Amino acid sequence: MTESGRVALVTGAARGIGLAAAKRFLAEGWRVALLDIDKDTLRATMKALDAPEATLALEVDIADATAVFAAVAAVKARFGRLDALVNNAGIAVFKPVLETTPEEWARVLAVNLTGPFLATLAAAPLLREQGGAIVNITSISGLRASTLRVAYGTSKAALTHLTKQQAVELASLRIRVNAVAPGPVDTAMAKAVHSPEIRRDYHDAIPLNRYGLEEELAAAIYFLCSDQASYITGQVLAVDGGFDAAGIGLPTLRKDGRNS
């Protein structure tokens, strides 16, 4: 079949990158199940999308195994199939190592790592029926260390390895598994927690000298779920403006105008 009519399940879909991905799937003719723990925001998002025939709202805590399996069952009951799973739901605690509590550590790993594990367990039997794709949303913080992200960065680094593990084991079921690692993106979370000083620091380390857009992340996610990526699995695509590739010296290079 053509990609029109296929079905995607996007977690953390009420806002930000997850919502941008859901909109991209809808624009390409897919049907989309939007899963989120934030009931009020999810309901507002569904009202704004105004696509009742093509969407399904799932008010779920991704770390709750029973609820996740029930959500996938609801997708099957509504749409009859599943072609793509986007594990986007995530939380962050921005604290130094010695100030991060055991409870905060456990909750971040439960959502960011166990959540994708549970969603994959629940979705794989439905995905294998016709073959499909999983995209895990990791982070540049899982590829290189930075301050105040001990739980978040560790969870995303582990999700990177989980992606490769899933890719190797699920290939025989015709399920491809890849990850997208966003760099600094102009999401509501970034706008809330990135001070002007932090934003300047990021610009100093990003070769493209700007934050990414949610729509740019959605484009990468959609590509990895599409037939155009049919021979790609086990990969982590950094969508970060070159942040992971850069070392030191960008501000000096720019100041001297040596590459202009």
Backbone bond lengths (Angstrom), bond angles and torsions (degrees), N, CA, C in turn:
res aa  C-N    CA-C-N  psi(-1)  N-CA   C-N-CA  omega(-1)  CA-C   N-CA-C  phi
1 M - - - 1.454 - - 1.521 109.97 -
2 T 1.329 116.33 159.77 1.451 119.74 174.46 1.524 108.67 -72.14
3 E 1.332 116.58 169.23 1.456 118.82 -179.09 1.529 111.77 -68.71
4 S 1.307 118.07 -24.52 1.451 120.86 174.60 1.523 109.35 -61.88
5 G 1.311 116.77 131.25 1.454 121.15 -178.75 1.509 114.07 97.27
6 R 1.304 117.43 -7.94 1.457 120.43 176.36 1.533 110.14 -73.68
7 V 1.320 115.83 171.36 1.464 121.40 -173.19 1.521 110.27 -129.00
8 A 1.311 116.77 132.85 1.460 123.20 175.85 1.525 110.02 -121.26
9 L 1.306 115.92 142.70 1.460 123.03 170.77 1.520 107.30 -111.41
10 V 1.329 115.96 120.33 1.465 121.50 -178.72 1.519 108.53 -116.87
11 T 1.319 117.33 122.44 1.463 120.52 177.19 1.527 109.67 -92.14
12 G 1.316 115.79 153.89 1.462 119.50 -175.33 1.513 110.78 61.41
13 A 1.338 116.07 43.55 1.466 121.31 -168.02 1.518 114.62 -99.08
14 A 1.317 117.95 2.90 1.461 119.28 -176.29 1.526 113.09 -75.71
15 R 1.331 116.24 -18.56 1.466 119.56 -176.28 1.527 109.44 -157.58
16 G 1.317 115.91 174.64 1.449 122.27 168.98 1.516 115.32 60.34
17 I 1.328 115.59 -141.18 1.460 121.50 -176.00 1.530 110.85 -62.26
18 G 1.328 116.93 -38.69 1.457 119.71 179.44 1.512 112.49 -62.01
19 L 1.311 116.65 -43.64 1.465 120.61 178.28 1.521 110.55 -66.90
20 A 1.315 117.40 -41.36 1.472 120.26 177.50 1.525 110.61 -59.74
21 A 1.340 116.78 -40.13 1.463 120.18 177.81 1.523 110.76 -65.46
22 A 1.331 116.97 -43.68 1.462 120.57 178.72 1.526 110.77 -59.22
23 K 1.320 116.31 -43.12 1.471 120.01 178.97 1.527 111.23 -63.32
24 R 1.341 117.05 -38.50 1.459 119.82 179.56 1.527 110.88 -65.62
25 F 1.332 116.86 -43.92 1.465 119.23 176.68 1.526 110.93 -59.25
26 L 1.318 116.59 -45.40 1.467 120.24 -179.86 1.528 110.67 -60.95
27 A 1.329 116.39 -40.69 1.469 120.40 -179.86 1.525 111.78 -63.81
28 E 1.341 116.15 -27.04 1.466 120.93 -179.88 1.529 112.45 -90.74
29 G 1.325 116.59 5.43 1.454 120.35 176.13 1.517 115.55 92.79
30 W 1.338 116.94 6.24 1.462 120.36 177.66 1.526 109.86 -79.18
31 R 1.326 115.54 160.97 1.454 122.52 166.00 1.524 107.42 -98.64
32 V 1.333 116.70 147.43 1.461 119.54 -169.49 1.523 111.27 -135.73
33 A 1.331 116.22 130.58 1.455 123.07 168.55 1.519 107.58 -97.18
34 L 1.318 116.49 123.25 1.458 122.61 -177.94 1.526 108.68 -105.83
35 L 1.325 116.38 117.05 1.460 122.43 -177.56 1.516 109.69 -110.32
36 D 1.330 116.39 133.72 1.464 120.13 178.16 1.521 109.21 -160.73
37 I 1.329 115.86 151.88 1.459 121.45 177.55 1.529 111.93 -82.78
38 D 1.321 116.66 -22.78 1.467 122.66 -177.07 1.528 109.01 -84.13
39 K 1.297 116.95 93.79 1.460 121.78 -172.53 1.524 111.99 -62.75
40 D 1.322 117.16 -44.75 1.464 119.70 -176.00 1.525 111.44 -64.58
41 T 1.338 116.28 -44.94 1.461 119.42 -179.93 1.518 110.86 -67.24
42 L 1.330 116.53 -38.84 1.465 119.72 178.84 1.520 110.90 -62.93
43 R 1.314 116.72 -41.65 1.466 119.41 179.49 1.527 110.67 -65.04
44 A 1.326 116.99 -39.79 1.466 120.25 177.58 1.525 110.84 -65.11
45 T 1.326 116.23 -39.12 1.464 120.65 178.54 1.524 111.00 -63.96
46 M 1.313 116.74 -44.12 1.466 119.90 179.85 1.526 110.83 -62.58
47 K 1.306 116.20 -38.81 1.467 119.72 177.78 1.515 110.67 -64.31
48 A 1.339 116.56 -41.33 1.465 120.39 -179.52 1.531 111.46 -68.54
49 L 1.326 117.51 -37.79 1.464 120.72 179.38 1.530 110.95 -65.95
50 D 1.317 115.78 -37.47 1.474 121.69 175.90 1.528 111.03 50.62
51 A 1.343 115.53 51.27 1.467 120.58 179.43 1.520 108.94 -135.21
52 P 1.316 118.00 62.75 1.468 121.06 -171.96 1.521 114.39 -61.39
53 E 1.323 118.08 -28.53 1.459 119.96 -178.75 1.526 112.38 -77.64
54 A 1.319 115.81 -21.26 1.466 119.67 -174.01 1.523 113.52 -111.30
55 T 1.325 117.86 -0.04 1.461 120.53 -175.44 1.521 111.65 -130.82
56 L 1.334 114.71 158.53 1.460 122.61 176.99 1.520 107.52 -142.24
57 A 1.320 117.32 127.44 1.461 121.85 178.19 1.522 109.83 -93.57
58 L 1.328 116.18 134.09 1.462 122.33 179.54 1.525 108.20 -129.02
59 E 1.326 116.50 108.74 1.464 121.48 -178.60 1.525 108.03 -90.48
60 V 1.337 115.94 97.99 1.466 121.17 -167.57 1.523 110.73 -143.45
61 D 1.339 116.10 142.26 1.458 123.05 166.59 1.524 106.96 -86.22
62 I 1.321 117.54 115.42 1.458 121.99 -174.30 1.525 112.61 -63.12
63 A 1.326 118.13 -17.35 1.458 121.42 179.18 1.524 112.74 -88.61
64 D 1.327 117.23 -0.13 1.460 122.92 -179.35 1.532 108.46 -98.50
65 A 1.318 116.54 104.72 1.465 121.12 -172.81 1.528 112.05 -58.58
66 T 1.308 117.19 -45.97 1.463 120.26 -178.78 1.516 111.28 -60.42
67 A 1.330 116.03 -43.34 1.466 120.63 -179.17 1.527 111.63 -67.48
68 V 1.315 117.37 -36.41 1.467 120.84 -179.83 1.528 110.65 -66.74
69 F 1.314 117.08 -44.81 1.464 119.76 178.42 1.529 110.68 -64.19
70 A 1.323 116.95 -37.38 1.459 120.14 177.22 1.526 111.08 -65.95
71 A 1.326 116.83 -36.18 1.466 120.86 179.39 1.521 110.98 -64.34
72 V 1.323 117.08 -44.08 1.465 119.98 178.68 1.525 110.31 -65.00
73 A 1.326 117.13 -37.59 1.468 120.05 175.93 1.519 110.65 -61.44
74 A 1.343 116.50 -36.45 1.467 120.48 178.27 1.529 110.97 -67.53
75 V 1.322 116.89 -36.25 1.467 120.58 176.58 1.530 109.67 -63.07
76 K 1.315 116.20 -45.08 1.470 119.80 179.48 1.527 111.03 -62.82
77 A 1.328 116.31 -42.62 1.459 119.94 -179.21 1.527 111.59 -64.56
78 R 1.326 116.44 -36.12 1.467 119.88 -176.67 1.528 112.42 -82.18
79 F 1.332 116.71 -46.28 1.463 120.46 -171.42 1.530 114.11 -109.63
80 G 1.323 117.61 -19.26 1.457 120.43 176.59 1.507 115.84 80.92
81 R 1.303 118.76 -1.84 1.457 121.67 -178.02 1.524 109.06 -162.49
82 L 1.331 115.30 168.63 1.459 121.87 172.78 1.515 107.87 -148.12
83 D 1.336 115.85 128.15 1.462 121.40 -177.23 1.525 113.36 -112.29
84 A 1.326 117.50 -21.29 1.462 119.65 -178.34 1.524 109.94 -151.54
85 L 1.313 114.52 140.15 1.466 122.93 173.83 1.514 108.00 -120.80
86 V 1.314 116.92 124.79 1.465 121.84 176.25 1.519 107.94 -112.36
87 N 1.323 116.02 108.31 1.463 121.81 179.91 1.526 109.48 -87.15
88 N 1.323 114.79 86.26 1.462 120.83 -174.44 1.526 113.43 -106.56
89 A 1.312 118.96 -23.22 1.468 120.80 -175.59 1.525 110.61 -56.10
90 G 1.316 115.99 132.88 1.455 119.85 -179.31 1.515 111.76 -163.98
91 I 1.317 115.16 156.48 1.460 121.52 175.83 1.519 108.65 -133.76
92 A 1.316 115.51 164.51 1.465 120.53 -179.69 1.522 110.29 -140.41
93 V 1.308 115.20 146.21 1.469 122.90 171.11 1.517 106.32 -122.78
94 F 1.313 116.74 119.20 1.461 120.93 -177.35 1.526 109.38 -100.40
95 K 1.336 114.75 91.32 1.461 121.21 -179.00 1.526 109.72 -146.00
96 P 1.342 117.46 154.35 1.467 119.14 172.23 1.532 110.71 -62.63
97 V 1.324 116.19 160.13 1.456 121.79 -178.53 1.523 111.45 -51.53
98 L 1.336 116.94 -49.71 1.465 120.63 -172.25 1.521 113.39 -78.00
99 E 1.331 117.04 -3.95 1.466 119.95 176.40 1.520 112.83 -107.54
100 T 1.312 117.10 -4.56 1.461 121.44 178.60 1.521 109.20 -79.98
101 T 1.330 116.88 124.72 1.456 120.73 -176.80 1.530 110.92 -81.97
102 P 1.328 116.64 156.80 1.468 118.86 175.55 1.531 112.38 -57.05
103 E 1.326 117.18 -35.64 1.457 120.45 179.63 1.526 111.36 -66.64
104 E 1.326 116.92 -40.88 1.468 120.48 177.75 1.517 110.88 -65.83
105 W 1.319 116.46 -44.16 1.470 121.17 177.51 1.524 110.30 -57.00
106 A 1.333 116.18 -48.45 1.466 120.41 -176.17 1.522 111.63 -64.27
107 R 1.329 117.86 -40.32 1.461 120.11 -178.38 1.524 111.54 -69.26
108 V 1.329 117.88 -40.46 1.462 120.08 178.49 1.523 110.42 -62.37
109 L 1.314 117.84 -44.49 1.471 119.66 178.76 1.525 111.79 -68.60
110 A 1.332 116.95 -33.55 1.465 119.82 178.72 1.520 111.29 -63.15
111 V 1.322 116.59 -42.30 1.467 120.57 -178.38 1.529 111.10 -79.27
112 N 1.327 116.90 -48.79 1.465 121.11 -170.08 1.524 114.42 -80.30
113 L 1.320 117.47 -24.35 1.468 120.43 -176.67 1.530 111.98 -117.51
114 T 1.325 116.18 -52.77 1.460 118.78 179.31 1.520 110.78 -66.48
115 G 1.321 117.82 -35.61 1.461 121.11 179.05 1.519 112.78 -55.78
116 P 1.328 119.14 -54.54 1.469 120.13 176.16 1.526 113.89 -60.05
117 F 1.337 116.33 -34.47 1.472 119.85 176.45 1.528 110.01 -62.49
118 L 1.330 116.79 -46.92 1.462 120.96 -179.31 1.523 111.49 -65.43
119 A 1.330 116.15 -44.67 1.463 119.80 -178.52 1.522 111.06 -61.84
120 T 1.319 116.42 -38.31 1.464 120.32 178.37 1.524 111.20 -67.83
121 L 1.334 116.73 -43.18 1.464 119.81 176.77 1.529 110.80 -56.75
122 A 1.330 115.53 -43.70 1.459 120.01 -177.09 1.523 112.22 -72.03
123 A 1.334 116.36 -38.10 1.466 120.73 -172.04 1.520 114.13 -86.36
124 A 1.326 118.73 -25.90 1.467 120.94 -173.31 1.529 113.67 -56.48
125 P 1.338 119.69 -42.95 1.469 117.83 179.34 1.519 113.56 -60.77
126 L 1.328 117.22 -31.57 1.462 120.82 178.52 1.531 110.64 -80.18
127 L 1.320 116.87 -38.70 1.459 120.67 178.64 1.535 111.92 -63.75
128 R 1.324 116.77 -37.39 1.466 119.87 -174.08 1.521 112.27 -70.04
129 E 1.326 118.09 -16.44 1.456 120.27 -176.99 1.527 111.82 -60.10
130 Q 1.334 117.48 -36.11 1.458 120.26 177.74 1.529 111.82 -130.35
131 G 1.342 116.49 4.18 1.452 120.66 -174.28 1.511 109.32 84.95
132 G 1.332 117.21 153.53 1.457 119.41 -177.96 1.510 112.16 -173.46
133 A 1.314 114.89 -165.22 1.459 120.74 -175.15 1.522 110.57 -139.05
134 I 1.310 114.66 147.04 1.459 122.50 172.41 1.520 107.47 -122.15
135 V 1.320 115.96 134.16 1.465 120.96 173.38 1.523 107.74 -123.45
136 N 1.322 115.44 118.44 1.461 121.79 175.48 1.528 109.32 -94.05
137 I 1.319 117.05 131.49 1.461 120.15 178.07 1.520 108.59 -92.16
138 T 1.318 114.86 104.30 1.455 120.76 178.86 1.528 108.00 -91.77
139 S 1.290 118.85 -132.73 1.465 121.63 179.12 1.510 109.03 -171.15
140 I 1.310 115.29 154.83 1.452 119.36 171.98 1.530 110.07 -61.13
141 S 1.356 116.11 -24.84 1.468 121.00 177.88 1.522 111.77 -68.69
142 G 1.335 117.09 -14.92 1.453 120.38 175.03 1.512 113.02 -90.27
143 L 1.342 116.52 -8.39 1.463 121.38 179.47 1.522 112.48 -103.58
144 R 1.328 116.50 -26.25 1.469 120.94 176.85 1.514 108.57 -144.89
145 A 1.308 117.08 142.20 1.461 121.25 -175.93 1.523 111.02 -75.96
146 S 1.314 114.94 148.46 1.459 120.94 172.32 1.519 107.81 -148.50
147 T 1.308 117.36 168.54 1.451 121.00 -173.13 1.527 111.76 -72.77
148 L 1.322 115.87 154.04 1.472 125.21 171.06 1.526 113.65 68.03
149 R 1.329 117.95 21.07 1.466 120.33 -175.76 1.528 112.13 -133.44
150 V 1.316 117.45 37.22 1.464 118.47 -174.19 1.526 111.62 -62.20
151 A 1.320 117.89 -45.09 1.464 119.89 179.61 1.523 110.84 -76.21
152 Y 1.308 116.80 -46.06 1.464 120.98 -177.74 1.527 111.06 -63.28
153 G 1.330 117.03 -51.97 1.455 120.79 -178.29 1.515 112.44 -61.94
154 T 1.327 116.70 -40.68 1.458 120.40 179.72 1.525 110.72 -65.90
155 S 1.330 116.60 -41.43 1.472 119.66 179.16 1.524 111.12 -63.42
156 K 1.324 116.69 -38.05 1.464 119.73 -178.10 1.531 111.42 -75.41
157 A 1.329 117.07 -33.74 1.464 119.66 174.70 1.526 110.10 -64.25
158 A 1.319 116.32 -41.34 1.463 119.99 177.64 1.526 111.00 -65.76
159 L 1.330 117.19 -36.52 1.463 120.66 178.19 1.530 110.88 -65.36
160 T 1.313 116.86 -32.98 1.461 120.50 175.13 1.526 110.30 -60.55
161 H 1.323 116.91 -44.78 1.466 119.08 179.08 1.523 110.90 -70.02
162 L 1.323 117.02 -38.38 1.461 119.77 176.98 1.529 110.36 -58.37
163 T 1.325 116.70 -38.59 1.463 121.30 177.78 1.523 110.95 -56.86
164 K 1.318 116.48 -47.20 1.458 120.35 -178.88 1.528 110.93 -67.64
165 Q 1.320 116.08 -39.75 1.464 119.94 177.92 1.534 110.59 -61.67
166 Q 1.319 116.09 -46.02 1.461 120.76 178.80 1.531 111.19 -62.77
167 A 1.327 115.92 -41.51 1.471 119.74 -178.48 1.515 111.29 -60.36
168 V 1.317 116.70 -43.49 1.461 121.13 -178.33 1.529 110.77 -66.55
169 E 1.328 116.67 -43.32 1.457 119.91 -173.21 1.525 113.71 -82.73
170 L 1.324 117.93 -26.98 1.466 120.04 -175.06 1.523 113.41 -96.24
171 A 1.322 117.29 -5.37 1.474 119.91 -178.98 1.526 111.61 -59.40
172 S 1.325 117.41 -36.50 1.460 120.27 -179.22 1.527 112.02 -67.84
173 L 1.333 116.34 -15.62 1.467 121.10 176.48 1.523 111.71 -94.95
174 R 1.335 116.17 7.20 1.470 122.92 -177.62 1.526 111.69 65.47
175 I 1.328 114.68 34.83 1.468 120.50 176.08 1.528 107.92 -115.29
176 R 1.319 116.00 117.93 1.464 121.20 175.89 1.529 108.70 -89.50
177 V 1.328 116.53 144.05 1.461 120.79 179.62 1.521 109.36 -133.54
178 N 1.315 116.22 122.25 1.461 122.73 177.34 1.526 109.50 -135.21
179 A 1.307 115.64 173.86 1.460 120.81 178.62 1.520 110.04 -132.69
180 V 1.303 114.97 149.86 1.464 122.38 169.80 1.520 106.99 -114.66
181 A 1.326 116.09 128.38 1.462 121.85 -179.90 1.530 108.86 -110.12
182 P 1.321 117.60 96.89 1.465 119.17 179.77 1.526 111.49 -69.37
183 G 1.312 114.61 142.75 1.454 120.55 166.08 1.525 107.86 -88.94
184 P 1.314 118.29 -154.84 1.467 120.51 177.50 1.532 110.64 -62.09
185 V 1.311 116.28 123.55 1.458 122.58 -178.00 1.518 108.39 -127.55
186 D 1.317 116.67 142.41 1.466 120.94 -179.10 1.518 111.02 -77.02
187 T 1.323 116.04 68.63 1.454 121.78 174.03 1.526 109.47 -94.22
188 A 1.317 115.81 170.68 1.469 119.81 177.35 1.522 110.26 -61.84
189 M 1.349 117.41 -36.63 1.465 120.40 179.13 1.527 110.76 -63.62
190 A 1.327 116.42 -45.12 1.467 119.68 -179.87 1.521 111.15 -63.26
191 K 1.310 116.21 -41.91 1.461 119.25 179.72 1.521 111.25 -63.79
192 A 1.331 116.75 -30.00 1.461 120.54 -178.25 1.526 112.74 -79.68
193 V 1.340 117.34 -34.77 1.464 119.25 -171.42 1.525 114.01 -109.12
194 H 1.333 118.34 -13.50 1.464 119.87 -179.59 1.522 109.78 -93.35
195 S 1.318 115.22 109.05 1.464 120.71 177.17 1.528 109.68 -69.73
196 P 1.333 118.23 166.21 1.468 119.79 175.36 1.526 112.65 -54.75
197 E 1.338 115.54 -35.10 1.466 119.18 179.56 1.525 111.17 -67.05
198 I 1.331 115.83 -43.23 1.462 119.95 178.59 1.522 110.68 -64.03
199 R 1.329 116.55 -39.94 1.462 119.77 179.60 1.527 110.57 -63.86
200 R 1.335 117.35 -38.93 1.466 119.94 176.80 1.525 110.68 -64.08
201 D 1.343 115.79 -40.31 1.467 119.61 178.34 1.531 110.88 -60.02
202 Y 1.321 116.17 -42.67 1.462 119.45 179.39 1.527 110.89 -64.47
203 H 1.317 116.61 -45.31 1.466 119.60 179.71 1.525 110.77 -58.38
204 D 1.332 116.07 -35.41 1.463 120.30 179.42 1.527 112.32 -67.38
205 A 1.354 116.84 -17.77 1.459 120.24 -175.69 1.527 113.75 -112.80
206 I 1.330 117.72 -0.17 1.457 121.48 -177.65 1.528 109.59 -108.16
207 P 1.321 119.00 113.94 1.464 120.54 -179.57 1.531 113.81 -53.92
208 L 1.323 118.22 -37.36 1.472 120.02 178.54 1.526 112.79 -78.84
209 N 1.341 116.40 -5.81 1.476 122.85 167.60 1.535 113.29 60.96
210 R 1.325 116.42 37.80 1.464 120.10 174.69 1.514 109.64 -162.95
211 Y 1.320 115.60 164.06 1.454 121.61 171.01 1.538 109.37 -77.24
212 G 1.320 115.44 153.76 1.453 119.65 175.54 1.515 111.27 -80.26
213 L 1.316 115.58 168.41 1.457 122.15 177.87 1.523 109.45 -107.73
214 E 1.309 116.17 149.15 1.464 120.39 178.66 1.527 111.21 -56.55
215 E 1.315 116.34 -36.88 1.459 120.53 -179.12 1.531 111.78 -66.31
216 E 1.327 116.88 -30.23 1.467 119.85 177.61 1.526 110.71 -70.04
217 L 1.329 116.88 -36.17 1.462 120.06 174.76 1.522 110.29 -67.22
218 A 1.334 116.16 -41.62 1.464 120.28 179.94 1.528 111.36 -60.70
219 A 1.326 116.52 -36.89 1.470 120.34 179.39 1.527 110.75 -63.18
220 A 1.328 116.76 -41.05 1.465 120.27 179.10 1.524 111.03 -67.83
221 I 1.325 116.13 -41.49 1.462 120.74 179.01 1.529 110.15 -61.61
222 Y 1.321 115.81 -47.33 1.463 119.24 -178.76 1.531 110.94 -62.54
223 F 1.318 116.68 -42.98 1.466 120.09 178.64 1.520 111.15 -55.06
224 L 1.331 117.47 -47.00 1.461 120.49 -176.78 1.532 112.22 -68.94
225 C 1.321 117.52 -20.57 1.466 121.15 176.66 1.524 112.61 -89.93
226 S 1.319 116.75 -11.92 1.457 121.15 -172.79 1.523 111.49 -90.32
227 D 1.332 115.06 170.30 1.462 120.52 177.51 1.527 112.10 -65.40
228 Q 1.319 117.39 -20.36 1.462 119.86 179.00 1.531 111.98 -65.39
229 A 1.329 116.65 -18.76 1.468 121.05 179.57 1.520 111.05 -107.75
230 S 1.327 116.94 29.01 1.465 121.37 -171.34 1.530 114.38 -64.81
231 Y 1.331 118.32 -18.05 1.465 120.76 179.03 1.530 111.20 -114.08
232 I 1.313 116.57 22.79 1.463 121.75 179.99 1.515 108.83 -115.83
233 T 1.321 116.82 121.16 1.452 121.58 173.90 1.523 109.21 -153.48
234 G 1.325 115.86 151.95 1.462 121.57 179.27 1.516 114.85 75.95
235 Q 1.337 117.22 18.39 1.460 121.09 -175.21 1.534 111.76 -109.22
236 V 1.322 114.87 152.77 1.461 121.74 174.50 1.522 107.65 -117.16
237 L 1.314 116.58 115.19 1.453 122.54 -178.71 1.522 109.40 -99.99
238 A 1.323 116.16 111.29 1.467 120.55 177.09 1.527 108.98 -81.21
239 V 1.305 116.05 118.66 1.466 122.03 176.82 1.524 105.12 -109.10
240 D 1.323 115.39 85.84 1.461 119.58 -162.91 1.526 114.62 -144.72
241 G 1.316 117.88 13.55 1.458 119.47 179.22 1.514 114.63 66.11
242 G 1.337 116.78 16.82 1.463 120.83 -179.05 1.516 114.53 92.95
243 F 1.335 116.92 5.85 1.466 121.42 -174.93 1.527 111.91 -57.06
244 D 1.326 117.27 -45.21 1.465 119.83 -177.10 1.525 111.76 -68.86
245 A 1.330 117.02 -25.89 1.462 120.58 -177.24 1.524 112.74 -82.02
246 A 1.324 116.60 -20.07 1.462 119.97 -170.63 1.527 112.43 -86.89
247 G 1.312 114.79 146.35 1.453 121.60 170.42 1.522 109.02 -106.45
248 I 1.336 116.17 -128.31 1.459 120.56 179.27 1.524 110.15 -101.05
249 G 1.320 115.83 163.28 1.462 120.29 169.74 1.507 116.64 107.70
250 L 1.343 118.88 -6.87 1.457 119.45 -177.87 1.523 113.15 -59.73
251 P 1.348 120.06 -46.51 1.474 119.32 -179.83 1.529 112.58 -58.81
252 T 1.352 117.04 -39.55 1.462 120.11 179.74 1.521 110.82 -67.05
253 L 1.335 116.87 -42.00 1.452 121.01 178.37 1.521 110.57 -60.17
254 R 1.317 116.88 -43.31 1.450 121.03 179.96 1.526 111.24 -67.81
255 K 1.323 116.02 -41.21 1.459 120.51 -178.95 1.523 111.04 -63.28
256 D 1.316 117.11 -40.53 1.457 121.38 -178.21 1.541 112.17 -77.87
257 G 1.308 115.62 -13.74 1.468 119.84 -179.78 1.510 113.04 64.59
258 R 1.317 116.96 30.78 1.464 120.10 -172.82 1.515 112.83 -79.69
259 N 1.333 116.96 -12.62 1.464 119.35 178.18 1.511 111.50 -118.35
260 S 1.306 116.93 19.23 1.472 119.73 -177.31 1.525 109.90 -107.80
